[in-house]
Amino acid sequence: MRDAAPVAERITVLIDGENLDTTLGTSILQRAPRPADRPRWERVLEFARGLRGQEAVGLFFINATSGNTPWPFVAAIQNAGFRAVLLAGTGHEKVVDVGIQRTLEALADRDDDVIVGSHDRDFAPQVEQLLGGDREVAMLGFPEMMSGVYAELGVRTYDLEYDVHAFNQRLPRIRVIPIGEFDPEEFLA
């Protein structure tokens, strides 16, 4: 009998807030999300803790280049248990992507399990470096909008709505439904 893989002490959750919010608004709601439409971020950390019974550390990356930092939102995500990572750059620099990439590179020297909340393929090289061994690595978002590179790498994907239950209402999504999960009542209501 094979011994169970050791569980890392903690799971680090990295959130690309701009990417998740843009996908929610542009691709799913087809309008700017209102506060009631947005995920309940505390549920994301609860979900992460529940995966393998670990301490969850949440880092929420925000582009603060414009100088218009959304302080009420920063306070809300901090109250949800995340640490806000406010980054600024010059020009058209993708500061959030760079910050997450550097954090993923730093995590390569740690034993943490990792969840990346984004649909962006820009993290694929760093995510690939984390694969192998006993570390759990996953993506979080809307799987139908996720870059296919993560599936090619064999990275697990958690659905923000259906796995995490991060929303207070059903989203108007079009997705592939496994027949075992198909409920015609959802379409007849």
Backbone as ProteinMPNN parsed JSONL, in Angstrom:
{"seq_chain_A": "MRDAAPVAERITVLIDGENLDTTLGTSILQRAPRPADRPRWERVLEFARGLRGQEAVGLFFINATSGNTPWPFVAAIQNAGFRAVLLAGTGHEKVVDVGIQRTLEALADRDDDVIVGSHDRDFAPQVEQLLGGDREVAMLGFPEMMSGVYAELGVRTYDLEYDVHAFNQRLPRIRVIPIGEFDPEEFLA", "coords_chain_A": {"N_chain_A": [[0.845, -1.179, 0.0], [0.558, 2.175, -0.834], [2.004, 5.045, 0.661], [0.198, 7.929, 1.755], [0.398, 11.066, 0.087], [2.322, 13.69, 1.489], [0.807, 16.496, 3.086], [1.023, 19.891, 2.332], [1.857, 22.561, 4.589], [0.466, 24.925, 4.165], [-1.788, 26.634, 1.902], [-1.462, 28.766, -0.775], [-3.232, 31.383, -2.144], [-3.538, 33.117, -5.022], [-4.841, 35.964, -6.425], [-5.889, 37.341, -9.411], [-7.426, 39.93, -9.647], [-8.409, 41.878, -11.475], [-8.504, 40.448, -13.899], [-10.364, 38.384, -13.312], [-12.632, 39.941, -12.71], [-13.026, 41.352, -15.108], [-13.565, 39.239, -16.874], [-15.91, 38.231, -15.705], [-17.624, 40.472, -16.068], [-17.455, 41.207, -18.89], [-17.619, 38.773, -20.404], [-19.543, 37.129, -19.156], [-21.683, 38.482, -17.663], [-22.05, 40.559, -19.418], [-21.974, 43.252, -18.963], [-20.975, 45.912, -16.752], [-19.973, 44.593, -13.668], [-22.0, 44.738, -10.75], [-21.774, 45.488, -7.221], [-23.242, 43.411, -5.908], [-23.046, 41.385, -7.744], [-20.523, 40.373, -7.631], [-17.92, 38.031, -6.59], [-18.012, 36.419, -3.362], [-15.448, 36.877, -1.506], [-14.427, 35.783, 0.855], [-15.406, 33.219, 0.826], [-13.811, 31.986, -1.031], [-11.351, 31.677, 0.293], [-12.242, 30.033, 2.384], [-12.986, 27.768, 0.935], [-10.464, 27.037, -0.118], [-9.092, 26.409, 2.265], [-10.563, 24.194, 3.039], [-9.909, 22.231, 1.172], [-7.609, 20.594, 1.727], [-7.375, 20.843, 4.395], [-5.684, 22.918, 5.258], [-3.839, 25.868, 6.345], [-4.837, 28.862, 4.84], [-3.5, 31.288, 2.77], [-4.182, 34.311, 1.406], [-3.558, 36.331, -1.377], [-4.322, 39.257, -2.978], [-4.095, 40.755, -5.948], [-3.768, 44.017, -7.194], [-3.944, 46.532, -9.634], [-2.513, 49.544, -9.166], [-1.603, 51.668, -10.599], [-2.817, 53.913, -11.763], [-3.335, 55.622, -9.698], [-5.782, 55.87, -8.625], [-6.758, 54.274, -6.335], [-8.959, 51.784, -5.248], [-10.053, 52.171, -2.38], [-12.247, 51.438, -0.602], [-12.846, 48.891, -1.635], [-10.401, 47.601, -1.258], [-10.356, 47.533, 1.532], [-12.554, 45.84, 1.901], [-11.707, 43.374, 0.742], [-9.597, 42.812, 2.399], [-10.948, 42.51, 4.811], [-12.194, 40.159, 4.161], [-10.182, 38.408, 4.462], [-8.02, 38.378, 2.763], [-4.795, 39.574, 1.725], [-4.06, 42.669, 0.46], [-2.322, 43.42, -2.487], [-0.96, 45.999, -3.779], [0.063, 47.271, -6.76], [2.183, 49.27, -8.84], [3.164, 50.72, -11.932], [4.83, 51.802, -14.936], [3.664, 53.254, -17.97], [2.313, 50.852, -20.184], [2.641, 48.612, -18.717], [2.065, 45.363, -17.446], [1.405, 45.147, -14.507], [0.133, 43.601, -12.509], [0.175, 41.005, -13.566], [2.964, 40.635, -13.717], [3.594, 40.81, -10.99], [2.221, 38.546, -9.961], [3.5, 36.536, -11.427], [6.139, 36.753, -10.414], [5.637, 36.101, -7.755], [4.745, 33.453, -7.999], [7.143, 32.344, -8.917], [8.705, 32.703, -6.618], [7.339, 30.997, -4.926], [8.168, 28.549, -5.81], [10.326, 27.817, -4.322], [9.229, 27.063, -1.966], [7.032, 24.931, -0.024], [4.341, 25.267, -0.338], [0.969, 24.565, -1.339], [-0.817, 25.716, -4.238], [-3.148, 28.012, -5.555], [-4.266, 29.717, -8.366], [-6.108, 32.439, -9.203], [-7.293, 33.249, -12.071], [-7.746, 33.687, -15.616], [-5.84, 33.928, -17.394], [-3.219, 33.182, -19.641], [-0.663, 33.951, -19.189], [0.63, 33.048, -16.916], [1.406, 30.486, -17.241], [4.13, 29.41, -17.675], [5.286, 29.691, -15.101], [3.457, 28.312, -13.5], [3.745, 25.766, -14.577], [6.328, 25.193, -13.695], [5.841, 24.69, -11.036], [4.577, 22.288, -10.946], [4.457, 18.728, -10.376], [5.836, 16.392, -8.049], [4.63, 16.547, -4.66], [3.089, 18.769, -4.403], [0.033, 20.547, -4.659], [-1.457, 22.15, -7.344], [-3.524, 24.537, -8.767], [-5.972, 26.139, -10.888], [-8.305, 28.837, -10.722], [-11.483, 30.023, -11.487], [-13.622, 30.684, -14.22], [-14.115, 27.897, -15.87], [-14.789, 27.56, -18.616], [-13.813, 29.833, -19.74], [-11.163, 29.776, -19.31], [-7.712, 29.787, -20.181], [-6.64, 27.375, -22.47], [-4.155, 26.292, -22.115], [-3.66, 25.489, -19.51], [-5.184, 23.17, -19.137], [-3.844, 21.566, -20.944], [-1.466, 21.29, -19.564], [-2.319, 19.737, -17.529], [-3.367, 20.825, -15.234], [-5.444, 21.188, -12.454], [-8.705, 22.626, -12.372], [-10.735, 24.865, -10.656], [-14.086, 25.806, -10.377], [-15.336, 28.948, -9.931], [-17.978, 29.584, -9.426], [-19.495, 27.074, -9.308], [-17.914, 25.156, -7.897], [-16.721, 26.56, -5.755], [-18.797, 28.112, -4.838], [-19.065, 30.909, -4.721], [-20.768, 32.981, -5.299], [-23.793, 34.841, -4.689], [-26.001, 34.494, -6.241], [-27.234, 32.743, -9.153], [-25.25, 32.752, -12.068], [-25.561, 34.032, -15.421], [-24.506, 31.888, -17.258], [-23.139, 30.149, -20.069], [-22.282, 26.964, -20.419], [-20.548, 23.822, -20.711], [-22.251, 21.041, -19.59], [-21.831, 18.294, -17.586], [-23.581, 15.267, -18.15], [-24.507, 13.901, -15.903], [-24.863, 15.912, -14.082], [-26.811, 17.463, -15.144], [-29.742, 19.32, -14.883], [-32.882, 19.662, -15.864], [-34.755, 21.413, -14.83], [-33.474, 23.798, -14.266], [-33.421, 25.013, -16.721], [-36.028, 25.228, -17.394], [-37.209, 26.933, -15.651]], "CA_chain_A": [[0.0, 0.0, 0.0], [1.341, 3.386, -0.98], [1.748, 6.083, 1.669], [-0.455, 9.135, 1.249], [1.313, 12.187, -0.125], [2.252, 14.652, 2.59], [0.056, 17.723, 2.811], [1.753, 21.111, 2.655], [1.298, 23.292, 5.736], [-0.478, 25.972, 3.764], [-2.125, 26.834, 0.504], [-1.405, 30.18, -1.121], [-4.221, 31.726, -3.159], [-3.173, 34.35, -5.71], [-6.006, 36.412, -7.195], [-5.769, 38.374, -10.447], [-8.765, 40.503, -9.524], [-8.81, 42.559, -12.702], [-8.836, 39.431, -14.887], [-11.624, 37.732, -12.936], [-13.711, 40.924, -12.809], [-13.258, 41.625, -16.531], [-14.223, 38.056, -17.441], [-17.271, 38.225, -15.184], [-18.402, 41.538, -16.697], [-17.469, 41.179, -20.351], [-17.991, 37.49, -21.005], [-20.673, 36.439, -18.52], [-22.805, 39.395, -17.424], [-22.103, 41.472, -20.563], [-22.123, 44.602, -18.415], [-20.103, 46.092, -15.593], [-20.53, 43.939, -12.482], [-22.384, 45.532, -9.586], [-21.248, 44.82, -6.021], [-23.971, 42.173, -5.612], [-22.668, 40.384, -8.742], [-19.135, 39.939, -7.446], [-17.728, 36.884, -5.689], [-17.81, 36.575, -1.919], [-14.047, 36.449, -1.458], [-14.17, 34.952, 2.032], [-15.734, 31.846, 0.451], [-12.656, 31.447, -1.75], [-10.389, 31.203, 1.3], [-12.866, 28.888, 3.067], [-12.862, 26.652, 0.003], [-9.049, 26.641, -0.159], [-8.795, 25.739, 3.546], [-11.262, 22.917, 3.083], [-9.397, 21.251, 0.214], [-6.721, 19.622, 2.386], [-7.282, 21.187, 5.805], [-4.498, 23.744, 5.474], [-3.925, 27.323, 6.489], [-4.922, 29.515, 3.528], [-2.968, 32.642, 2.689], [-4.713, 34.913, 0.19], [-2.968, 37.574, -1.888], [-5.203, 39.81, -3.995], [-3.269, 41.703, -6.693], [-4.533, 45.143, -7.748], [-3.164, 47.531, -10.362], [-2.704, 50.865, -8.562], [-0.814, 52.587, -11.412], [-3.552, 55.147, -12.061], [-3.441, 56.475, -8.521], [-7.175, 55.81, -8.147], [-6.889, 53.021, -5.604], [-10.321, 51.59, -4.721], [-9.845, 51.887, -0.958], [-13.318, 50.636, 0.008], [-12.684, 47.514, -2.087], [-9.221, 47.078, -0.561], [-10.799, 47.215, 2.892], [-13.461, 44.682, 1.837], [-10.975, 42.116, 0.532], [-8.819, 42.554, 3.609], [-11.905, 41.967, 5.775], [-12.491, 38.792, 3.736], [-9.035, 37.585, 4.813], [-6.936, 38.519, 1.796], [-3.846, 40.679, 1.847], [-4.041, 43.426, -0.79], [-1.008, 43.687, -3.064], [-1.167, 47.125, -4.682], [1.257, 47.415, -7.592], [2.168, 50.382, -9.793], [4.22, 50.676, -12.935], [4.811, 52.899, -15.905], [3.197, 52.894, -19.298], [1.325, 49.789, -20.359], [3.177, 47.462, -18.01], [1.053, 44.51, -16.82], [2.002, 45.013, -13.177], [-0.478, 42.503, -11.768], [0.732, 39.766, -14.116], [4.365, 40.555, -13.285], [3.582, 40.515, -9.553], [1.821, 37.155, -9.762], [4.581, 35.7, -11.95], [7.247, 36.768, -9.443], [5.203, 35.374, -6.56], [4.791, 32.038, -8.354], [8.563, 31.967, -8.939], [9.152, 32.615, -5.221], [6.699, 29.818, -4.333], [8.892, 27.35, -6.238], [11.262, 27.481, -3.244], [8.437, 26.721, -0.783], [6.23, 23.717, -0.167], [2.922, 25.622, -0.381], [0.068, 24.292, -2.446], [-1.071, 26.999, -4.877], [-4.302, 28.25, -6.426], [-4.167, 30.993, -9.076], [-7.399, 32.897, -9.685], [-7.131, 34.006, -13.306], [-7.963, 32.929, -16.846], [-4.728, 34.417, -18.199], [-2.18, 32.209, -19.964], [0.649, 34.53, -18.874], [1.233, 32.402, -15.75], [1.663, 29.079, -17.568], [5.497, 28.937, -17.401], [5.514, 29.614, -13.656], [2.612, 27.228, -12.996], [4.379, 24.519, -15.0], [7.479, 24.965, -12.819], [5.369, 24.233, -9.731], [3.975, 20.959, -11.076], [5.298, 17.588, -10.031], [5.98, 16.231, -6.605], [3.419, 16.436, -3.843], [2.39, 20.063, -4.369], [-1.215, 20.714, -5.404], [-1.49, 23.413, -8.083], [-4.812, 24.625, -9.45], [-6.459, 27.423, -11.378], [-9.63, 29.172, -10.209], [-12.179, 30.998, -12.328], [-14.711, 30.116, -14.998], [-13.357, 26.986, -16.734], [-15.057, 27.758, -20.044], [-13.071, 31.025, -20.163], [-9.77, 29.555, -18.93], [-6.778, 29.453, -21.244], [-6.493, 25.94, -22.649], [-2.808, 25.842, -21.775], [-3.666, 24.835, -18.197], [-5.67, 21.807, -19.358], [-2.733, 20.853, -21.594], [-0.479, 20.986, -18.522], [-2.93, 18.841, -16.547], [-3.64, 21.577, -14.004], [-6.836, 21.141, -11.989], [-9.403, 23.905, -12.423], [-11.905, 24.985, -9.786], [-15.075, 26.749, -10.868], [-15.64, 29.954, -8.909], [-19.405, 29.512, -9.1], [-20.027, 25.744, -9.001], [-17.101, 24.462, -6.894], [-16.469, 27.423, -4.599], [-20.071, 28.727, -4.432], [-18.656, 32.255, -4.318], [-21.766, 33.992, -5.674], [-25.076, 34.757, -3.994], [-27.04, 34.145, -7.203], [-26.77, 32.041, -10.348], [-24.772, 33.605, -13.146], [-26.114, 33.627, -16.725], [-23.396, 31.285, -17.997], [-23.317, 29.057, -21.01], [-21.153, 26.076, -20.173], [-20.788, 22.412, -20.956], [-22.737, 20.426, -18.358], [-21.782, 16.824, -17.583], [-24.961, 14.775, -18.134], [-24.861, 13.528, -14.54], [-25.192, 17.133, -13.339], [-27.858, 18.198, -15.871], [-31.044, 19.452, -14.245], [-33.725, 20.415, -16.813], [-35.509, 22.456, -14.13], [-32.737, 25.059, -14.381], [-33.731, 25.612, -18.02], [-37.478, 25.399, -17.511], [-37.67, 27.935, -14.674]], "C_chain_A": [[0.891, 1.242, 0.0], [0.98, 4.394, 0.106], [1.079, 7.281, 1.013], [0.578, 10.245, 1.112], [1.2, 13.156, 1.046], [1.513, 15.918, 2.152], [0.902, 18.914, 3.235], [1.072, 21.812, 3.822], [0.259, 24.314, 5.329], [-0.706, 25.964, 2.268], [-2.14, 28.34, 0.265], [-2.334, 30.42, -2.3], [-3.858, 33.092, -3.731], [-4.323, 34.752, -6.617], [-5.633, 37.553, -8.133], [-7.159, 39.002, -10.554], [-9.273, 41.158, -10.784], [-9.237, 41.55, -13.769], [-10.174, 38.767, -14.565], [-12.803, 38.678, -13.099], [-14.051, 41.224, -14.271], [-13.981, 40.457, -17.186], [-15.672, 37.984, -16.987], [-18.132, 39.248, -15.917], [-18.564, 41.377, -18.195], [-18.055, 39.899, -20.913], [-19.243, 36.847, -20.412], [-21.874, 37.371, -18.357], [-23.079, 40.31, -18.618], [-22.484, 42.892, -20.143], [-21.159, 44.714, -17.244], [-20.733, 45.419, -14.376], [-20.871, 44.952, -11.391], [-21.84, 44.82, -8.348], [-21.944, 43.49, -5.712], [-23.616, 41.039, -6.573], [-21.316, 39.742, -8.456], [-19.031, 38.771, -6.471], [-17.627, 37.311, -4.232], [-16.421, 35.994, -1.654], [-13.722, 35.603, -0.235], [-14.466, 33.481, 1.73], [-14.577, 31.186, -0.309], [-11.635, 30.902, -0.753], [-10.947, 30.024, 2.089], [-12.731, 27.635, 2.207], [-11.424, 26.122, -0.011], [-8.655, 25.895, 1.12], [-9.39, 24.334, 3.581], [-10.716, 21.853, 2.15], [-8.556, 20.172, 0.889], [-6.486, 19.983, 3.848], [-6.085, 22.048, 6.163], [-4.858, 25.182, 5.84], [-3.961, 27.901, 5.074], [-4.423, 30.946, 3.641], [-3.429, 33.221, 1.358], [-4.038, 36.228, -0.142], [-3.815, 38.037, -3.06], [-4.458, 40.948, -4.683], [-4.136, 42.745, -7.391], [-3.575, 46.098, -8.436], [-3.501, 48.909, -9.801], [-1.936, 51.93, -9.331], [-1.51, 53.933, -11.596], [-3.601, 56.116, -10.889], [-4.842, 56.509, -7.94], [-7.416, 54.478, -7.449], [-8.29, 52.91, -5.014], [-10.272, 51.194, -3.242], [-10.986, 51.139, -0.29], [-13.223, 49.153, -0.393], [-11.49, 46.86, -1.399], [-9.605, 46.679, 0.858], [-11.683, 45.969, 2.901], [-12.696, 43.381, 1.629], [-10.09, 41.786, 1.728], [-9.725, 41.989, 4.704], [-12.286, 40.53, 5.44], [-11.314, 37.851, 4.012], [-7.877, 37.63, 3.846], [-6.006, 39.657, 2.186], [-3.812, 41.362, 0.488], [-2.599, 43.676, -1.208], [-1.228, 44.748, -4.135], [0.124, 47.38, -5.443], [1.085, 48.567, -8.567], [3.344, 50.231, -10.74], [4.114, 51.877, -13.845], [4.28, 52.384, -17.227], [2.141, 51.806, -19.28], [1.786, 48.489, -19.713], [2.046, 46.686, -17.324], [1.534, 44.176, -15.415], [1.414, 43.855, -12.378], [0.083, 41.172, -12.259], [2.177, 39.576, -13.654], [4.443, 40.199, -11.801], [3.222, 39.07, -9.263], [2.911, 36.213, -10.274], [5.743, 35.627, -10.961], [6.896, 35.998, -8.175], [5.211, 33.874, -6.822], [6.231, 31.527, -8.397], [9.102, 31.806, -7.519], [8.562, 31.383, -4.54], [7.383, 28.519, -4.745], [9.867, 26.886, -5.16], [10.556, 27.117, -1.937], [7.646, 25.461, -1.06], [4.741, 24.001, -0.328], [2.206, 24.992, -1.572], [-0.347, 25.66, -2.981], [-2.361, 26.957, -5.691], [-4.115, 29.634, -7.035], [-5.546, 31.319, -9.631], [-7.215, 33.812, -10.874], [-7.462, 33.088, -14.468], [-6.782, 33.099, -17.791], [-3.663, 33.35, -18.421], [-0.787, 32.702, -19.579], [1.345, 33.848, -17.699], [1.65, 30.957, -16.032], [3.105, 28.642, -17.295], [5.776, 28.774, -15.906], [4.686, 28.489, -13.037], [3.25, 25.89, -13.359], [5.574, 24.171, -14.114], [7.076, 24.419, -11.446], [4.83, 22.808, -9.755], [4.98, 19.865, -10.752], [5.459, 17.516, -8.521], [4.634, 16.165, -5.924], [2.589, 17.709, -3.809], [1.112, 19.996, -5.202], [-1.18, 22.098, -6.051], [-2.796, 23.439, -8.863], [-5.069, 26.045, -9.924], [-7.886, 27.593, -10.868], [-10.252, 30.223, -11.108], [-13.395, 30.353, -12.956], [-14.055, 29.212, -16.039], [-13.578, 27.192, -18.225], [-14.322, 28.973, -20.609], [-11.558, 30.881, -19.932], [-8.917, 29.263, -20.164], [-6.598, 27.935, -21.282], [-5.122, 25.406, -22.268], [-2.784, 25.109, -20.437], [-4.186, 23.397, -18.288], [-4.571, 20.968, -20.009], [-1.67, 20.447, -20.574], [-1.017, 19.997, -17.478], [-3.223, 19.507, -15.219], [-5.131, 21.494, -13.689], [-7.426, 22.555, -12.053], [-10.606, 23.845, -11.494], [-12.797, 26.092, -10.316], [-15.494, 27.666, -9.717], [-17.104, 29.907, -8.485], [-19.81, 28.134, -8.585], [-19.224, 24.969, -7.964], [-16.99, 25.27, -5.603], [-17.766, 27.988, -4.021], [-19.845, 30.155, -3.937], [-19.698, 33.336, -4.616], [-23.068, 33.757, -4.92], [-26.228, 34.439, -4.929], [-26.4, 33.409, -8.372], [-26.333, 33.053, -11.386], [-25.362, 33.119, -14.472], [-25.015, 33.059, -17.636], [-23.89, 30.262, -19.006], [-22.078, 28.204, -20.854], [-21.545, 24.653, -20.537], [-21.145, 21.772, -19.618], [-22.579, 18.911, -18.476], [-23.204, 16.283, -17.387], [-25.416, 14.373, -16.738], [-25.274, 14.721, -13.685], [-26.342, 17.909, -13.977], [-29.187, 18.133, -15.137], [-31.927, 20.271, -15.181], [-34.514, 21.528, -16.148], [-34.804, 23.807, -14.209], [-33.091, 25.782, -15.68], [-35.21, 25.871, -18.192], [-38.022, 26.48, -16.585], [-37.911, 29.279, -15.343]], "O_chain_A": [[1.859, 1.326, 0.756], [-0.193, 4.578, 0.432], [1.359, 7.607, -0.141], [1.507, 10.352, 1.912], [0.101, 13.413, 1.538], [1.595, 16.341, 0.999], [1.432, 18.952, 4.345], [-0.135, 21.678, 4.023], [-0.712, 24.549, 6.05], [0.053, 25.386, 1.489], [-2.76, 29.092, 1.017], [-2.238, 29.748, -3.327], [-3.869, 34.097, -3.02], [-4.738, 33.978, -7.48], [-5.129, 38.592, -7.705], [-7.953, 38.654, -11.428], [-10.445, 41.013, -11.13], [-10.226, 41.773, -14.467], [-11.018, 38.607, -15.447], [-13.863, 38.269, -13.573], [-15.223, 41.337, -14.63], [-14.909, 40.661, -17.969], [-16.564, 37.709, -17.79], [-19.244, 38.933, -16.341], [-19.681, 41.407, -18.712], [-18.901, 39.941, -21.807], [-19.933, 36.096, -21.102], [-22.959, 37.079, -18.859], [-24.202, 40.779, -18.804], [-23.193, 43.615, -20.843], [-20.594, 43.714, -16.799], [-21.906, 45.652, -14.082], [-20.123, 45.898, -11.147], [-21.478, 43.647, -8.433], [-21.285, 42.538, -5.293], [-23.85, 39.869, -6.268], [-21.007, 38.677, -8.991], [-19.915, 38.545, -5.645], [-17.207, 38.426, -3.922], [-16.245, 34.778, -1.588], [-12.812, 34.776, -0.293], [-13.844, 32.593, 2.314], [-14.393, 29.971, -0.236], [-11.115, 29.8, -0.929], [-10.201, 29.106, 2.429], [-12.396, 26.564, 2.712], [-11.196, 24.915, 0.071], [-7.969, 24.874, 1.064], [-8.774, 23.403, 4.099], [-11.031, 20.676, 2.319], [-8.76, 18.98, 0.655], [-5.536, 19.508, 4.472], [-5.533, 21.922, 7.256], [-5.989, 25.638, 5.672], [-3.198, 27.472, 4.208], [-4.869, 31.712, 4.496], [-3.105, 32.682, 0.299], [-3.952, 37.127, 0.695], [-4.006, 37.297, -4.026], [-4.214, 41.989, -4.073], [-5.1, 42.415, -8.081], [-2.523, 46.436, -7.893], [-4.628, 49.387, -9.939], [-1.643, 52.991, -8.78], [-0.857, 54.976, -11.585], [-3.878, 57.301, -11.072], [-5.069, 57.105, -6.887], [-8.194, 53.653, -7.928], [-8.76, 53.836, -4.353], [-10.433, 50.022, -2.9], [-10.721, 50.263, 0.534], [-13.49, 48.27, 0.422], [-11.559, 45.696, -1.004], [-9.224, 45.609, 1.33], [-11.575, 45.136, 3.801], [-13.005, 42.38, 2.275], [-9.861, 40.616, 2.033], [-9.32, 41.091, 5.442], [-12.658, 39.763, 6.328], [-11.429, 36.641, 3.821], [-6.852, 36.989, 4.078], [-6.4, 40.584, 2.893], [-3.564, 40.711, -0.527], [-1.764, 44.086, -0.401], [-1.63, 44.438, -5.256], [1.159, 47.672, -4.843], [-0.015, 48.817, -9.062], [4.385, 49.681, -10.382], [3.402, 52.839, -13.56], [4.435, 51.208, -17.555], [1.207, 51.83, -18.478], [1.371, 47.402, -20.115], [1.173, 47.284, -16.695], [2.01, 43.071, -15.156], [2.141, 43.192, -11.638], [0.427, 40.308, -11.453], [2.563, 38.48, -13.247], [5.268, 39.377, -11.403], [3.844, 38.434, -8.413], [3.215, 35.208, -9.632], [6.268, 34.545, -10.703], [7.746, 35.326, -7.591], [5.635, 33.099, -5.964], [6.508, 30.408, -7.965], [9.867, 30.881, -7.245], [9.203, 30.787, -3.675], [7.196, 27.492, -4.093], [10.199, 25.703, -5.087], [11.209, 26.888, -0.918], [7.596, 24.982, -2.193], [3.95, 23.065, -0.443], [2.759, 24.896, -2.667], [-0.244, 26.658, -2.269], [-2.627, 25.999, -6.416], [-3.841, 30.603, -6.327], [-6.09, 30.564, -10.436], [-7.005, 35.014, -10.713], [-7.46, 31.865, -14.328], [-6.735, 32.487, -18.858], [-3.251, 32.684, -17.472], [0.173, 31.935, -19.641], [2.543, 34.051, -17.503], [2.188, 30.283, -15.153], [3.294, 27.57, -16.719], [6.433, 27.816, -15.499], [5.165, 27.789, -12.145], [3.289, 24.978, -12.532], [5.809, 23.001, -13.814], [7.874, 23.763, -10.776], [4.647, 22.192, -8.705], [6.192, 20.06, -10.845], [5.233, 18.499, -7.815], [3.63, 15.781, -6.524], [1.497, 17.721, -3.243], [1.108, 19.458, -6.309], [-0.907, 23.095, -5.383], [-3.135, 22.471, -9.543], [-4.476, 27.009, -9.439], [-8.587, 26.613, -10.614], [-9.603, 31.21, -11.452], [-14.108, 29.579, -12.318], [-13.487, 29.717, -17.008], [-12.652, 27.018, -19.017], [-14.22, 29.124, -21.827], [-10.777, 31.754, -20.312], [-9.358, 28.57, -21.081], [-6.426, 27.296, -20.244], [-4.947, 24.198, -22.115], [-1.975, 24.201, -20.246], [-3.686, 22.51, -17.596], [-4.389, 19.8, -19.666], [-1.049, 19.392, -20.701], [-0.263, 19.487, -16.649], [-3.317, 18.836, -14.192], [-5.971, 21.706, -14.563], [-6.732, 23.543, -11.817], [-11.394, 22.9, -11.537], [-12.328, 27.177, -10.66], [-15.948, 27.204, -8.67], [-17.43, 30.16, -7.325], [-20.416, 28.039, -7.518], [-19.806, 24.188, -7.212], [-17.146, 24.736, -4.505], [-17.824, 28.307, -2.834], [-20.353, 30.559, -2.891], [-19.52, 34.488, -4.222], [-23.403, 32.628, -4.562], [-27.329, 34.143, -4.465], [-25.183, 33.447, -8.557], [-26.972, 34.091, -11.562], [-25.632, 31.928, -14.63], [-24.647, 33.664, -18.643], [-24.914, 29.606, -18.814], [-20.963, 28.652, -21.12], [-22.727, 24.329, -20.654], [-20.428, 21.94, -18.632], [-23.147, 18.307, -19.386], [-23.947, 16.791, -16.547], [-26.599, 14.495, -16.42], [-25.959, 14.555, -12.675], [-26.8, 18.905, -13.416], [-29.692, 17.058, -14.812], [-31.733, 21.482, -15.282], [-34.906, 22.488, -16.811], [-35.46, 24.849, -14.218], [-33.066, 27.011, -15.739], [-35.605, 26.657, -19.053], [-39.173, 26.896, -16.724], [-38.3, 30.239, -14.679]]}, "name": "protein", "num_of_chains": 1, "seq": "MRDAAPVAERITVLIDGENLDTTLGTSILQRAPRPADRPRWERVLEFARGLRGQEAVGLFFINATSGNTPWPFVAAIQNAGFRAVLLAGTGHEKVVDVGIQRTLEALADRDDDVIVGSHDRDFAPQVEQLLGGDREVAMLGFPEMMSGVYAELGVRTYDLEYDVHAFNQRLPRIRVIPIGEFDPEEFLA"}
